[in-house]
Structures are given as structure tokens and as C-alpha cells.
Amino acid sequence: MPELGTRDKVLKVQEGSKAGMGKAPSQCRCQDIVSLLAEYLDSSLDPATTRRLQAHLEGCAPCVAFVNTYKGTVKAARQLKEADIPPELKDRLLSFLRQRNIP
């Protein structure tokens, strides 16, 4: 069985929530916003998921604040200029990441 994508996992959780939590499968949760945000901002979500996400945003001020902060962070990151880091710092950083098995 192929691995589920993020959107599929969220939709599966929503389907399963009918029995367990009493929440209708057509609703998004704050957790869903976090996991789907990049796809939402890239306009790569399917229309039904986009509508559910937008409906959640209409009634959840904390998620609206999160989305706006994320957008601001992306905008700021795009304005950064690439700069070389000193070789010693690069070596220390790579060593640190390797010790923690971070690719």
C-alpha cells in the first residue's frame, strides 16, 4: 500500500473522527492548518480541502495569525541575500549536524 500524503492523512483522520470525536469530516482543525499550510499557500490543495481550510480560517483568529506570520516569514526569507559563511563556522555546523544525524 503506498504511503499517504499529508493531505490524505488529514482527510483520513477527518473520516475517522466521525465515530471518535463527534466532529464532522468536513471540518478542519488547527492541526490540519499547520500540516497543509505550504500546499495551501502554493494553491496545490484540492478544491474541497481548500474550502474546508478557508472555512476554518474564517472562524479561528489564532490560525489566521499563524498563516500571516508564516507568510511574513516566507517573504522575509525570500529577501535574504546568499552569503558565504566562514569555513571554520561551516565545518563546525556540519560536524554538529552529523553528530545528530541531520542530513
HELIX and SHEET records of a PDB file:
HELIX    1   1 THR A    6  GLY A   20  1                                  15    
HELIX    2   2 CYS A   30  LEU A   41  1                                  12    
HELIX    3   3 PRO A   47  GLY A   59  1                                  13    
HELIX    4   4 ALA A   61  ARG A   78  1                                  18    
HELIX    5   5 PRO A   87  GLN A   99  1                                  13    
END                                                                             
